[in-house]
Amino acid sequence: MIRTLLFLILVFALGVGFSWLADRPGVLIMTIAGMRYEVTVMVAAVAAAALVATIMISWWLLKAVWNSPRSVGRYFRARKRDRGYQSLSTGMIAAGAGDTGLARRMTTQASKLLSSDQEPLLVLLDAQSSLLEGDHEKARKKFEAMVDDPETRVLGLRGLFLEAQRLSENDVARHYAERAAEIAPHLQWASNATLEFKTAQGEWDAALALVETQRSTRQIDKADADRRRAVLLTAKAMDEFDRDQAGSRKAAQEAAKLAPDLVPAAVTASRALFRDGDMRRGSKLLEAIWKKTPHPEIAEAFVRARPGDSAHDRLKRAERLASIKQNSAESLLAVARSAYEATEYDRAREAAEGALRLEPREGAYLLLADIEEAQTGDQGRIRFWLSKAVRAARDPAWTADGIVSDKWAPLSPVTGRLDAFEWRVPVEQVGPAIDELDIDKLPALAPATGSFIGDGEQKGASTVDAEILADDIEDDSPDKAPVTEADEPVKPGENAVPPAALKAEAQDQKEGDSGDEAALRKLPDDPGPSAEEAEEKPKRFRLF
């Protein structure tokens, strides 16, 4: 735009100048070698302009002829470079797509057209092609060559880091990650890897400093930084709980402020306060998080705040939690456990059954079985609660990447990811429901044991499952026991084994079994339903 404007201004100036000369006639007289020449001023100006134009055009032509070899060479070099970059681009796309053959061909072609000193991506493409071919040693050498070049140093460190991780060389991977983090602190992969390594080694102060670096370089926002600091401070407080009491308490309290929903932070801070005799602050901290997140570890820490308390005192503290968070299964289970320890079995049974109405799961059924054993010793009812526990949903636990742990940890034991543990129900493999199964295609039911047999091999899983199948529990009430035998014949179309055959086979196996195996097959002692109830509801077998 500026050049166009300058050109128009120049043309306008020339036009104004020639117009001015045309309006002012005059004669220009020149004497050369005794010859006198007279011309008008306009003719002289035009001749001068033509002379200047001729000189400029001649100079341009002479320069073009003089530089023609260099221009031709530059043209072919540019064409070769363009072909090389096209090959490089195609090779990078092929390497990303996993096309080993095309990536190697494009690497060879680009290496002929381009120089690796001028284009570092050639080394990267060669390394990627070697990785696709499985030649990790050659790829490692290429990455080491990248480290020597300041322009590709970080790229080479990342390649070496990934190779060290592939070989499970954690110390070597940590070295490359720390070196990359020193060179470029803004690299997220390097800082995250270094943070995980330092956390795994228990270097809490260094890990906390690295989190601050991530926050200052805007790799993570304020909320994520606070969460990571809370996790690291909690892990530090738990690690130094017995060595540095003051430091552990300070770290745990700071973690509880940064992440009010982090249960391990609140529990560790309250334990530190209880140890120092500050019952009020510790209890207040646990009560505050209990309102938001009822958790069995919070209940355990609150109930056992004073080591010298009796079982009845612990029951009162559990009832205090239940009053804070009503209609909660965790509150009722805390009361049930404390009442069980205080031998108040009726109160414990009432609380456990209330928890089952809110959230039926394995722990509540097992607690009822313990209460039943301690209060009545009725083996039939105990087996009933155990059978319900087998089929109930599992209790929540600390889970990270498929690993279930009894205690919280700052890192995943599988991937090393920070803050990976979550309090939730462990993932289980879900199979088809009993109503969706084709009963006619199931294997035959083994007599007397209740387990399934196929191809001469027993498929039953456990004694409890066998008892459930043999007892044929249909009603959820613990007062009803399974039917042991029936007088009427099996109706056509029912998928069940005749009772007479079961009884005969059971007698044959019982004669050859040991006393322990016979005891396992022993049916409950209660009489079971009446004959009228058995006729009203047909029998059917359950898998689980």
C-alpha positions in Angstrom: 0.0 0.0 0.0 2.8 2.4 0.9 4.7 1.6 -2.3 1.6 2.2 -4.4 1.1 5.5 -2.8 4.8 6.5 -3.3 4.5 5.5 -7.0 1.4 7.7 -7.5 3.1 10.6 -5.9 6.2 10.2 -8.2 4.0 10.1 -11.3 2.1 13.1 -10.1 5.3 15.0 -9.5 6.7 14.2 -13.0 3.4 15.3 -14.6 3.5 18.6 -12.7 7.1 19.1 -13.7 6.6 18.5 -17.4 3.5 20.7 -17.3 5.5 23.5 -15.7 8.2 23.2 -18.4 5.6 23.2 -21.2 4.1 26.5 -19.9 7.6 28.1 -19.9 9.2 27.9 -23.3 12.9 28.2 -23.6 16.0 27.2 -25.6 18.9 25.1 -24.5 22.1 25.8 -26.4 25.1 23.4 -26.2 28.4 23.6 -28.1 30.3 20.4 -28.5 33.5 20.0 -30.7 32.7 23.3 -32.4 29.2 22.2 -33.2 26.3 24.3 -31.7 23.1 22.5 -30.7 19.9 24.3 -29.9 17.0 22.4 -28.4 14.0 23.4 -26.4 13.9 22.8 -22.7 11.1 20.3 -23.1 13.0 18.2 -25.5 16.1 18.3 -23.3 14.1 17.1 -20.3 12.5 14.2 -22.3 16.0 13.2 -23.6 17.4 13.2 -20.1 14.5 11.1 -18.8 15.0 8.6 -21.6 18.7 8.4 -21.0 18.1 7.6 -17.3 15.6 5.0 -18.2 17.9 3.4 -20.7 20.7 3.2 -18.2 18.5 1.6 -15.6 17.1 -1.0 -18.0 20.6 -1.9 -19.2 21.9 -2.2 -15.7 18.9 -4.5 -14.8 19.6 -6.8 -17.8 23.3 -6.9 -17.1 22.7 -7.8 -13.5 20.1 -10.5 -14.4 22.5 -12.2 -16.8 25.3 -12.0 -14.2 23.2 -13.5 -11.5 21.4 -16.1 -13.6 23.5 -19.1 -12.5 22.9 -18.3 -8.9 19.2 -17.8 -9.5 18.9 -21.1 -11.3 20.7 -22.8 -8.4 18.5 -21.2 -5.8 15.4 -22.2 -7.8 16.4 -25.9 -7.8 17.5 -25.7 -4.2 14.1 -24.3 -3.2 12.4 -27.0 -5.2 14.5 -29.7 -3.5 13.7 -28.2 -0.1 10.0 -28.1 -0.8 10.1 -31.8 -1.8 12.1 -32.6 1.3 9.6 -30.8 3.6 6.7 -32.6 1.8 8.4 -35.9 2.5 9.1 -34.9 6.1 5.4 -33.9 6.5 4.2 -37.2 5.0 6.6 -39.2 7.2 5.4 -37.5 10.4 1.8 -38.2 9.5 2.7 -41.8 8.7 4.6 -42.2 12.0 1.7 -40.8 13.9 -0.7 -43.2 12.1 1.5 -46.2 12.8 2.4 -46.8 9.1 5.9 -48.2 9.6 6.8 -48.8 5.9 5.7 -45.4 4.7 7.4 -43.6 7.6 10.7 -45.3 6.9 10.5 -44.6 3.2 9.7 -40.9 3.8 12.6 -40.8 6.4 15.1 -42.0 3.8 13.7 -39.7 1.1 13.7 -36.6 3.4 17.2 -37.4 4.5 18.4 -37.2 0.9 16.6 -33.9 0.3 17.2 -32.1 3.6 20.1 -31.8 6.0 19.7 -32.9 9.6 21.8 -30.0 10.7 19.3 -27.5 9.2 16.1 -29.5 10.0 16.1 -31.2 13.5 12.7 -32.9 12.7 14.6 -35.4 10.6 16.1 -36.9 13.7 12.7 -37.0 15.4 11.2 -38.8 12.3 14.1 -41.2 12.3 13.6 -42.0 16.0 9.8 -42.4 15.6 10.4 -44.8 12.6 12.8 -46.8 14.7 10.3 -47.0 17.5 7.6 -48.3 15.1 10.1 -50.9 13.8 10.9 -52.0 17.4 14.5 -50.9 17.3 14.5 -49.1 20.7 18.3 -49.0 20.9 18.6 -47.0 17.7 15.7 -44.7 18.9 17.5 -44.1 22.2 20.7 -43.1 20.4 18.7 -40.6 18.3 17.1 -39.1 21.4 20.6 -38.8 23.0 21.7 -36.9 19.9 18.8 -34.6 20.3 19.9 -33.8 23.9 23.2 -32.6 22.6 21.5 -30.0 20.4 20.1 -27.0 22.4 17.2 -26.7 19.9 15.9 -30.2 20.5 17.2 -30.9 24.0 13.8 -30.9 25.7 12.4 -33.2 23.0 15.2 -35.6 23.4 14.8 -35.7 27.2 11.1 -36.5 26.8 11.9 -39.4 24.4 14.5 -40.8 26.9 12.0 -40.3 29.7 9.4 -42.4 27.9 11.9 -45.1 27.1 13.0 -45.3 30.7 9.4 -45.6 31.7 8.9 -48.4 29.2 11.8 -50.3 30.8 10.5 -49.6 34.3 13.7 -47.7 35.1 12.1 -45.2 37.5 15.4 -43.7 38.7 16.5 -43.0 35.2 13.1 -41.6 34.2 13.2 -39.4 37.3 16.6 -38.0 36.2 15.3 -37.1 32.8 12.1 -35.5 34.1 14.0 -33.4 36.7 16.5 -32.3 34.0 13.7 -31.2 31.7 11.9 -29.4 34.5 15.0 -27.5 35.3 15.5 -26.4 31.7 11.8 -25.6 31.0 9.7 -25.3 34.3 6.6 -24.7 32.2 6.6 -28.2 30.8 3.6 -29.9 32.4 4.7 -33.5 31.7 8.1 -32.9 33.3 6.8 -31.1 36.4 4.0 -33.7 36.9 6.4 -36.6 36.6 8.9 -35.0 38.9 6.1 -34.3 41.4 5.0 -37.9 41.4 8.6 -39.1 41.8 9.3 -36.8 44.7 6.0 -37.8 46.4 6.8 -41.5 46.0 10.1 -40.9 47.7 8.6 -38.9 50.5 10.3 -35.6 49.6 7.3 -33.5 50.7 8.9 -30.1 50.9 10.4 -30.5 47.4 7.0 -31.6 46.1 5.2 -28.7 47.7 7.7 -26.3 46.1 7.1 -27.9 42.7 3.4 -27.3 43.1 4.0 -23.7 43.8 6.1 -23.6 40.6 3.3 -25.1 38.6 0.9 -22.6 40.0 3.2 -19.6 39.2 3.7 -20.8 35.7 0.0 -21.3 35.2 0.2 -25.0 34.5 -2.7 -25.5 37.0 -5.3 -23.2 38.4 -5.7 -22.1 42.0 -8.2 -24.8 42.9 -6.0 -27.6 41.5 -3.0 -26.2 43.3 -4.8 -26.0 46.6 -6.0 -29.6 46.2 -2.5 -30.9 45.4 -1.1 -29.0 48.3 -3.7 -30.5 50.6 -2.9 -34.0 49.4 0.8 -33.5 49.9 0.4 -31.9 53.3 -1.9 -34.7 54.4 0.7 -37.3 53.3 3.4 -35.4 55.1 1.4 -35.2 58.3 0.6 -38.9 58.2 4.3 -39.7 57.6 5.6 -37.5 60.3 2.8 -38.1 62.8 5.0 -40.0 65.3 8.3 -38.1 64.6 7.3 -34.5 64.5 4.1 -33.8 66.4 4.0 -30.1 66.0 4.9 -30.2 62.3 2.4 -32.9 61.6 -0.4 -31.0 63.3 0.4 -27.8 61.4 0.5 -29.6 58.1 -2.7 -31.5 58.7 -4.6 -28.4 59.8 -3.4 -26.5 56.7 -4.5 -29.4 54.5 -7.9 -29.4 56.2 -8.3 -25.7 55.4 -7.3 -26.1 51.8 -9.5 -29.1 51.1 -12.4 -29.2 53.6 -13.8 -32.4 51.9 -10.5 -34.4 52.2 -11.3 -37.0 54.8 -7.8 -38.1 55.6 -6.7 -34.5 56.3 -9.5 -33.9 58.8 -8.9 -37.3 60.5 -5.1 -36.7 60.8 -5.6 -33.1 62.1 -8.2 -34.3 64.7 -5.9 -37.1 65.8 -3.1 -34.6 66.3 -5.4 -32.3 68.3 -6.7 -35.2 70.4 -3.1 -36.2 71.1 -2.4 -32.7 72.4 -5.5 -32.8 74.6 -7.5 -30.3 72.5 -10.8 -32.3 72.4 -13.0 -29.4 71.6 -11.2 -28.3 68.4 -10.7 -31.9 67.2 -14.3 -32.8 67.7 -15.5 -29.6 66.1 -13.3 -30.3 63.1 -14.7 -33.9 62.7 -18.3 -32.7 63.2 -17.9 -30.1 60.5 -16.8 -32.6 57.9 -19.2 -35.2 59.1 -22.1 -32.9 58.1 -20.8 -32.9 54.5 -19.3 -36.3 54.1 -20.2 -39.1 56.5 -17.3 -41.5 56.5 -16.4 -44.5 58.7 -12.9 -43.2 59.4 -14.4 -40.0 60.7 -16.7 -42.0 63.0 -13.9 -44.1 64.2 -11.7 -41.1 65.0 -14.6 -39.3 66.7 -15.8 -42.2 68.8 -12.3 -43.2 70.0 -11.1 -39.6 70.6 -10.3 -40.4 74.3 -8.4 -43.7 74.7 -9.7 -44.1 78.3 -13.4 -44.0 77.4 -15.6 -46.9 78.2 -17.8 -48.7 75.6 -20.9 -46.8 76.7 -19.0 -43.5 76.5 -18.1 -44.4 72.9 -21.8 -45.2 72.2 -22.8 -41.8 73.4 -20.3 -40.1 71.0 -21.6 -42.3 68.2 -25.2 -41.2 69.0 -23.9 -37.6 68.9 -22.7 -38.2 65.3 -26.1 -39.7 64.4 -27.9 -36.6 65.7 -25.7 -34.4 63.6 -26.3 -36.4 60.3 -29.7 -38.1 60.5 -31.1 -40.5 58.0 -27.6 -41.6 57.1 -26.4 -45.2 56.8 -23.0 -44.4 58.1 -24.5 -42.7 61.2 -26.6 -45.8 62.0 -23.7 -48.2 61.4 -21.5 -46.1 63.7 -24.1 -46.4 66.4 -24.6 -50.1 65.7 -20.9 -50.9 66.0 -20.6 -48.9 69.2 -23.7 -50.5 70.7 -22.3 -54.0 69.7 -19.1 -53.2 71.6 -21.1 -52.0 74.6 -23.1 -55.3 74.5 -26.4 -53.5 73.9 -27.4 -55.9 71.2 -31.0 -54.7 70.8 -29.8 -51.2 70.2 -27.2 -52.5 67.8 -29.7 -54.6 65.9 -32.1 -51.7 65.6 -29.4 -49.4 64.2 -28.0 -52.0 61.8 -31.5 -52.8 60.4 -32.1 -49.1 60.0 -28.9 -48.8 58.0 -30.0 -51.7 55.8 -33.3 -50.0 55.0 -31.3 -46.9 53.8 -28.4 -48.7 52.1 -28.3 -52.5 52.0 -24.7 -53.6 51.7 -22.3 -56.2 52.9 -20.9 -54.6 56.1 -24.4 -54.2 57.6 -25.3 -57.9 57.0 -22.0 -59.0 58.5 -22.6 -56.8 61.5 -26.0 -58.4 62.0 -24.4 -61.8 61.8 -22.0 -60.8 64.6 -24.8 -59.5 66.7 -26.8 -62.6 66.1 -23.9 -64.8 67.2 -23.2 -62.8 70.3 -26.9 -62.4 71.4 -28.6 -65.7 70.4 -26.1 -68.0 68.8 -28.8 -69.2 66.4 -26.8 -70.8 63.6 -29.7 -70.7 61.1 -30.2 -66.9 61.5 -26.4 -66.4 61.4 -26.2 -68.3 58.1 -29.1 -66.3 56.8 -27.3 -63.0 57.4 -24.1 -64.4 55.9 -26.0 -65.5 52.8 -27.4 -62.0 52.4 -23.9 -60.5 52.8 -22.7 -62.7 50.0 -25.2 -61.3 47.6 -25.3 -57.7 48.8 -23.4 -54.8 47.4 -19.8 -54.3 48.6 -18.9 -51.6 51.1 -17.2 -48.5 49.8 -13.4 -48.5 50.0 -10.4 -46.5 49.0 -10.0 -47.4 45.3 -7.4 -46.2 42.7 -7.0 -47.7 39.2 -8.7 -50.9 40.2 -6.7 -51.4 43.4 -8.6 -51.5 46.7 -6.7 -50.3 49.8 -7.5 -50.3 53.5 -5.8 -47.0 53.9 -5.7 -43.8 51.9 -2.5 -43.0 50.0 -1.4 -39.9 48.0 -0.4 -41.8 44.9 -1.8 -44.6 42.9 0.2 -47.8 43.3 -0.4 -48.6 39.6 0.2 -45.4 37.6 1.7 -43.2 40.3 -1.0 -40.6 39.7 -1.4 -38.0 42.5 -4.7 -37.9 44.4 -5.9 -41.0 42.7 -7.7 -42.7 45.6 -11.4 -42.3 45.9 -13.9 -43.5 48.5 -16.4 -45.5 46.4 -17.8 -49.0 45.9 -15.1 -51.1 44.1 -15.9 -52.0 40.5 -17.0 -55.5 40.0 -17.6 -57.6 36.9 -21.4 -57.7 36.3 -22.8 -60.9 34.7 -26.3 -61.7 33.4 -29.1 -61.6 35.8 -30.8 -64.8 37.0 -34.0 -63.9 35.1 -32.1 -63.5 31.9 -30.5 -67.0 32.0 -31.8 -69.9 30.1 -32.4 -72.5 32.9 -32.7 -75.4 30.4 -29.1 -74.8 29.2 -27.6 -74.8 32.7 -25.6 -77.8 33.8 -27.2 -80.4 36.1 -27.5 -79.6 39.8 -25.4 -81.9 41.9 -27.4 -83.9 44.4 -27.1 -83.0 48.1 -24.5 -80.2 47.6 -26.5 -77.8 45.5 -23.5 -77.0 43.2 -23.6 -77.1 39.5 -21.7 -79.9 37.7 -20.5 -79.7 34.1 -18.2 -82.2 32.2 -17.4 -84.1 35.4 -16.1 -81.0 37.2 -17.8 -79.2 40.1 -18.6 -75.6 39.4 -19.7 -74.6 42.9 -17.7 -71.7 44.3 -18.0 -72.0 48.1 -19.7 -73.7 51.0 -21.9 -70.7 51.6 -23.1 -70.7 48.0 -23.8 -74.5 48.2 -25.8 -74.0 51.4 -27.8 -71.2 49.8 -28.7 -73.4 46.8 -29.5 -76.4 48.9 -31.6 -74.3 51.3 -33.4 -72.6 48.5 -34.0 -69.3 50.4 -37.0 -67.7 48.7 -38.2 -65.2 51.4 -36.0 -62.5 52.9 -37.4 -63.0 56.4 -34.9 -64.7 58.8 -37.8 -66.6 60.5 -38.4 -68.9 57.5 -36.0 -71.7 57.0 -35.5 -73.6 53.7 -37.5 -76.6 52.8 -35.6 -79.8 53.3 -37.9 -82.3 51.6 -41.4 -82.5 50.0 -43.9 -85.2 49.7 -45.6 -84.1 46.5 -43.9 -85.0 43.2 -42.3 -82.4 41.0 -44.7 -80.8 38.6 -43.9 -81.1 34.9 -42.0 -78.2 33.5 -40.4 -77.3 36.8 -36.6 -77.1 36.6 -35.8 -78.8 39.9 -34.3 -82.1 41.0 -36.8 -84.5 42.7 -36.5 -84.5 46.5 -36.3 -88.3 46.6 -33.3 -88.3 44.3 -31.6 -85.6 46.4 -32.2 -87.5 49.5 -30.8 -90.8 48.1 -27.7 -89.2 46.6 -27.1 -87.2 49.8 -27.3 -90.5 51.8 -24.8 -92.1 49.5 -22.3 -89.2 49.6 -22.8 -88.8 53.4 -21.6 -92.4 54.0 -18.3 -91.8 52.2 -17.7 -88.3 53.5 -15.6 -87.3 56.5 -17.2 -85.7 59.5 -16.2 -82.1 58.4 -17.8 -82.5 55.0 -21.0 -83.9 56.6 -21.1 -81.0 58.9 -20.9 -78.5 56.0 -24.0 -80.1 54.5 -26.0 -79.9 57.7 -29.3 -78.0 57.2 -30.5 -75.3 59.6 -32.2 -76.4 62.8 -35.5 -74.5 62.4 -38.5 -76.4 61.0 -39.1 -74.2 57.9 -42.5 -73.3 56.3 -45.6 -75.3 56.5 -46.9 -77.6 53.7 -49.6 -75.0 52.7 -47.0 -72.3 52.3 -44.8 -74.6 50.2 -47.7 -75.4 47.9 -48.6 -71.7 47.5 -45.1 -70.7 46.3 -43.4 -73.1 43.9 -39.7 -73.8 44.5 -37.0 -72.5 42.2 -33.2 -72.5 42.4 -31.0 -69.4 42.5 -27.5 -69.1 41.4 -26.4 -66.4 43.9 
